[in-house]
Amino acid sequence: MENKILKYLSKYTAITKEIENAIAESTLIKSFEKGSIILEAGDLANECYFVLKGCMRSYFLKEGEEKTIEFYTEEQAVIPSAYGTSMPSDHYIACLEDTVVSVGNPTLEKETFQKYPQLASLSRIIAETIIIKQRESFTQFKTSTPEERYLNLLKTRPDLIQRVPQHQIASYLGIQPESLSRIRKRITSKKLIT
């Protein structure tokens, strides 16, 4: 599993012996079964995750209804919004499949970054990249129609369509399941006509 982490990090920098050592010393792997809730609203978010295998979902409960925020699959970081603070989480994180993750926590990160400064710099670069992608995703979501959002999902994350229940996809797109069914039918009929 460490190889998957090194492969991911190699997208951002050349892998040095120092980085290999840091990963070998600080990697904590956990497995969760499908259906596991690994963070509940009201809990402290003392851990962050890097998905090695599987699929996770973060969501809010609003008036008893689940509102999906994000899906996380292989090679994605899962950082709860209250991570590393003394504030309780306002959302849930659950496993949609059997999932294997690398786990981080503020204490381990601090120790690792002090011992391996190159990893601290790399972590900042990756965090900046994640923030930019989130900003772009938010802007795209706010400026598009539900059909455009679905088409974008098909283009950028087609694997989710097979891995995630349709009602959760609808929630993620900000629409009702019935609306998603109409959008899918409309797209299918357009493909049949053209």
C-alpha positions in Angstrom: 0.0 0.0 0.0 2.9 2.3 0.6 3.7 2.0 -3.1 0.3 3.6 -3.9 1.2 6.5 -1.7 4.6 6.9 -3.3 3.1 6.7 -6.8 0.6 9.5 -5.9 3.4 11.7 -4.4 5.5 11.2 -7.5 3.0 13.3 -9.5 4.2 16.3 -7.5 7.9 15.6 -6.9 10.8 13.2 -7.5 10.7 10.5 -4.8 13.8 10.7 -2.7 15.0 8.3 -0.1 13.9 10.8 2.5 10.3 10.7 1.3 10.4 6.9 1.1 11.7 6.7 4.7 9.0 9.2 5.9 6.2 7.2 4.3 7.6 3.9 5.6 7.8 5.3 9.2 4.6 7.3 9.3 2.1 5.3 7.3 -0.8 3.9 9.3 -3.2 1.7 7.3 -6.8 1.1 8.3 -9.5 -1.0 6.7 -13.2 -0.3 7.0 -16.1 -2.4 5.9 -18.8 -1.2 3.5 -21.4 0.8 5.5 -18.9 1.9 8.2 -19.4 5.5 9.4 -16.0 6.7 10.3 -17.0 10.2 11.3 -20.3 11.4 12.8 -21.6 14.9 13.1 -20.7 16.1 16.6 -17.5 14.1 16.8 -14.0 15.6 16.8 -12.3 15.2 13.4 -9.0 13.9 14.7 -8.1 11.9 11.6 -7.7 12.6 7.9 -7.5 9.9 5.2 -5.9 9.0 1.9 -8.0 6.5 0.0 -5.9 3.6 -1.2 -8.8 1.4 -2.2 -12.6 1.9 -2.0 -15.1 4.7 -2.0 -16.2 7.1 0.7 -18.9 9.7 1.0 -19.2 12.8 3.1 -22.7 14.2 3.8 -24.8 16.4 6.0 -28.1 15.5 7.6 -30.6 18.4 7.0 -34.2 17.9 8.3 -33.6 14.2 8.3 -32.4 14.1 4.7 -28.9 13.2 3.6 -27.2 15.9 1.5 -24.1 14.5 -0.2 -21.1 16.8 -0.2 -18.4 14.7 -1.9 -17.3 11.3 -3.0 -13.7 10.1 -2.4 -12.1 7.3 -4.4 -8.6 6.0 -4.9 -5.8 8.6 -4.6 -8.0 11.2 -3.0 -7.5 12.9 0.3 -10.4 13.1 2.8 -9.9 16.0 5.1 -12.9 16.8 7.3 -13.6 20.5 7.5 -13.0 20.6 11.3 -9.9 18.4 11.1 -7.3 19.3 13.7 -9.5 21.7 15.5 -11.4 21.4 18.8 -14.7 22.0 16.9 -17.1 19.1 16.4 -17.7 17.9 12.9 -20.8 19.1 11.1 -20.9 16.2 8.7 -20.6 12.4 8.4 -18.1 10.3 6.4 -19.1 6.8 5.4 -17.7 4.0 3.4 -19.7 3.0 0.3 -17.4 0.0 -0.3 -14.9 -1.9 1.7 -12.2 0.7 2.0 -8.5 0.8 2.8 -7.0 4.2 3.8 -3.8 5.7 5.0 -4.6 7.6 8.2 -3.1 10.9 9.4 -3.6 12.9 12.5 -2.2 16.3 13.7 0.3 14.8 16.1 1.8 12.3 13.6 1.9 15.1 10.9 3.8 17.5 13.2 6.3 14.8 14.2 6.8 13.7 10.5 7.1 17.2 9.2 9.7 18.1 11.8 11.7 15.0 11.0 11.2 15.3 7.2 10.9 19.0 6.1 10.7 17.9 2.4 7.5 16.1 3.2 6.1 19.3 4.8 6.8 21.3 1.7 5.3 18.5 -0.5 2.2 18.5 1.8 1.7 22.2 1.3 1.9 21.8 -2.5 -0.7 19.0 -2.5 -3.0 21.0 -0.2 -2.8 24.0 -2.5 -3.7 21.8 -5.5 -6.6 20.3 -3.6 -7.9 23.8 -2.7 -7.7 24.9 -6.3 -9.6 21.9 -7.5 -12.3 22.4 -4.9 -12.7 26.0 -5.8 -13.0 25.1 -9.5 -15.5 22.4 -8.7 -17.6 24.8 -6.6 -17.6 27.4 -9.3 -18.6 24.8 -11.9 -21.4 23.6 -9.7 -22.7 27.1 -9.0 -22.7 28.2 -12.6 -24.1 25.1 -14.3 -27.5 23.5 -14.7 -28.3 20.1 -13.2 -27.9 18.4 -16.6 -24.5 20.1 -17.1 -23.5 18.9 -13.6 -24.4 15.4 -14.5 -22.6 15.5 -17.9 -19.5 16.9 -16.1 -19.7 14.0 -13.6 -19.9 11.5 -16.5 -16.8 13.2 -18.0 -14.7 13.7 -14.9 -15.7 10.8 -12.7 -17.5 8.1 -14.7 -16.6 5.4 -12.2 -19.0 6.9 -9.7 -22.0 6.1 -11.8 -21.3 2.4 -11.3 -20.1 2.6 -7.7 -22.6 4.9 -6.0 -26.4 4.6 -5.6 -28.3 6.9 -7.9 -30.1 8.7 -5.0 -26.7 9.7 -3.6 -25.6 10.9 -7.1 -28.8 13.0 -7.3 -28.1 14.4 -3.8 -24.5 15.3 -4.8 -25.9 17.1 -7.9 -28.4 19.0 -5.8 -31.5 17.4 -7.3 -34.1 14.8 -6.5 -33.7 11.2 -7.8 -36.7 11.7 -10.1 -35.0 14.7 -11.8 -31.8 12.6 -12.3 -33.9 9.9 -14.0 -35.4 12.6 -16.4 -32.0 14.0 -17.1 -30.6 10.5 -17.9 -33.5 9.7 -20.2 -33.1 13.0 -22.0 -29.4 12.4 -22.5 -30.0 8.8 -23.7 -32.7 10.0 -26.2 -30.3 12.8 -27.5 -27.7 10.1 -28.1 -30.2 7.9 -30.0 -31.3 10.9 -32.2 -27.7 12.0 -33.1 
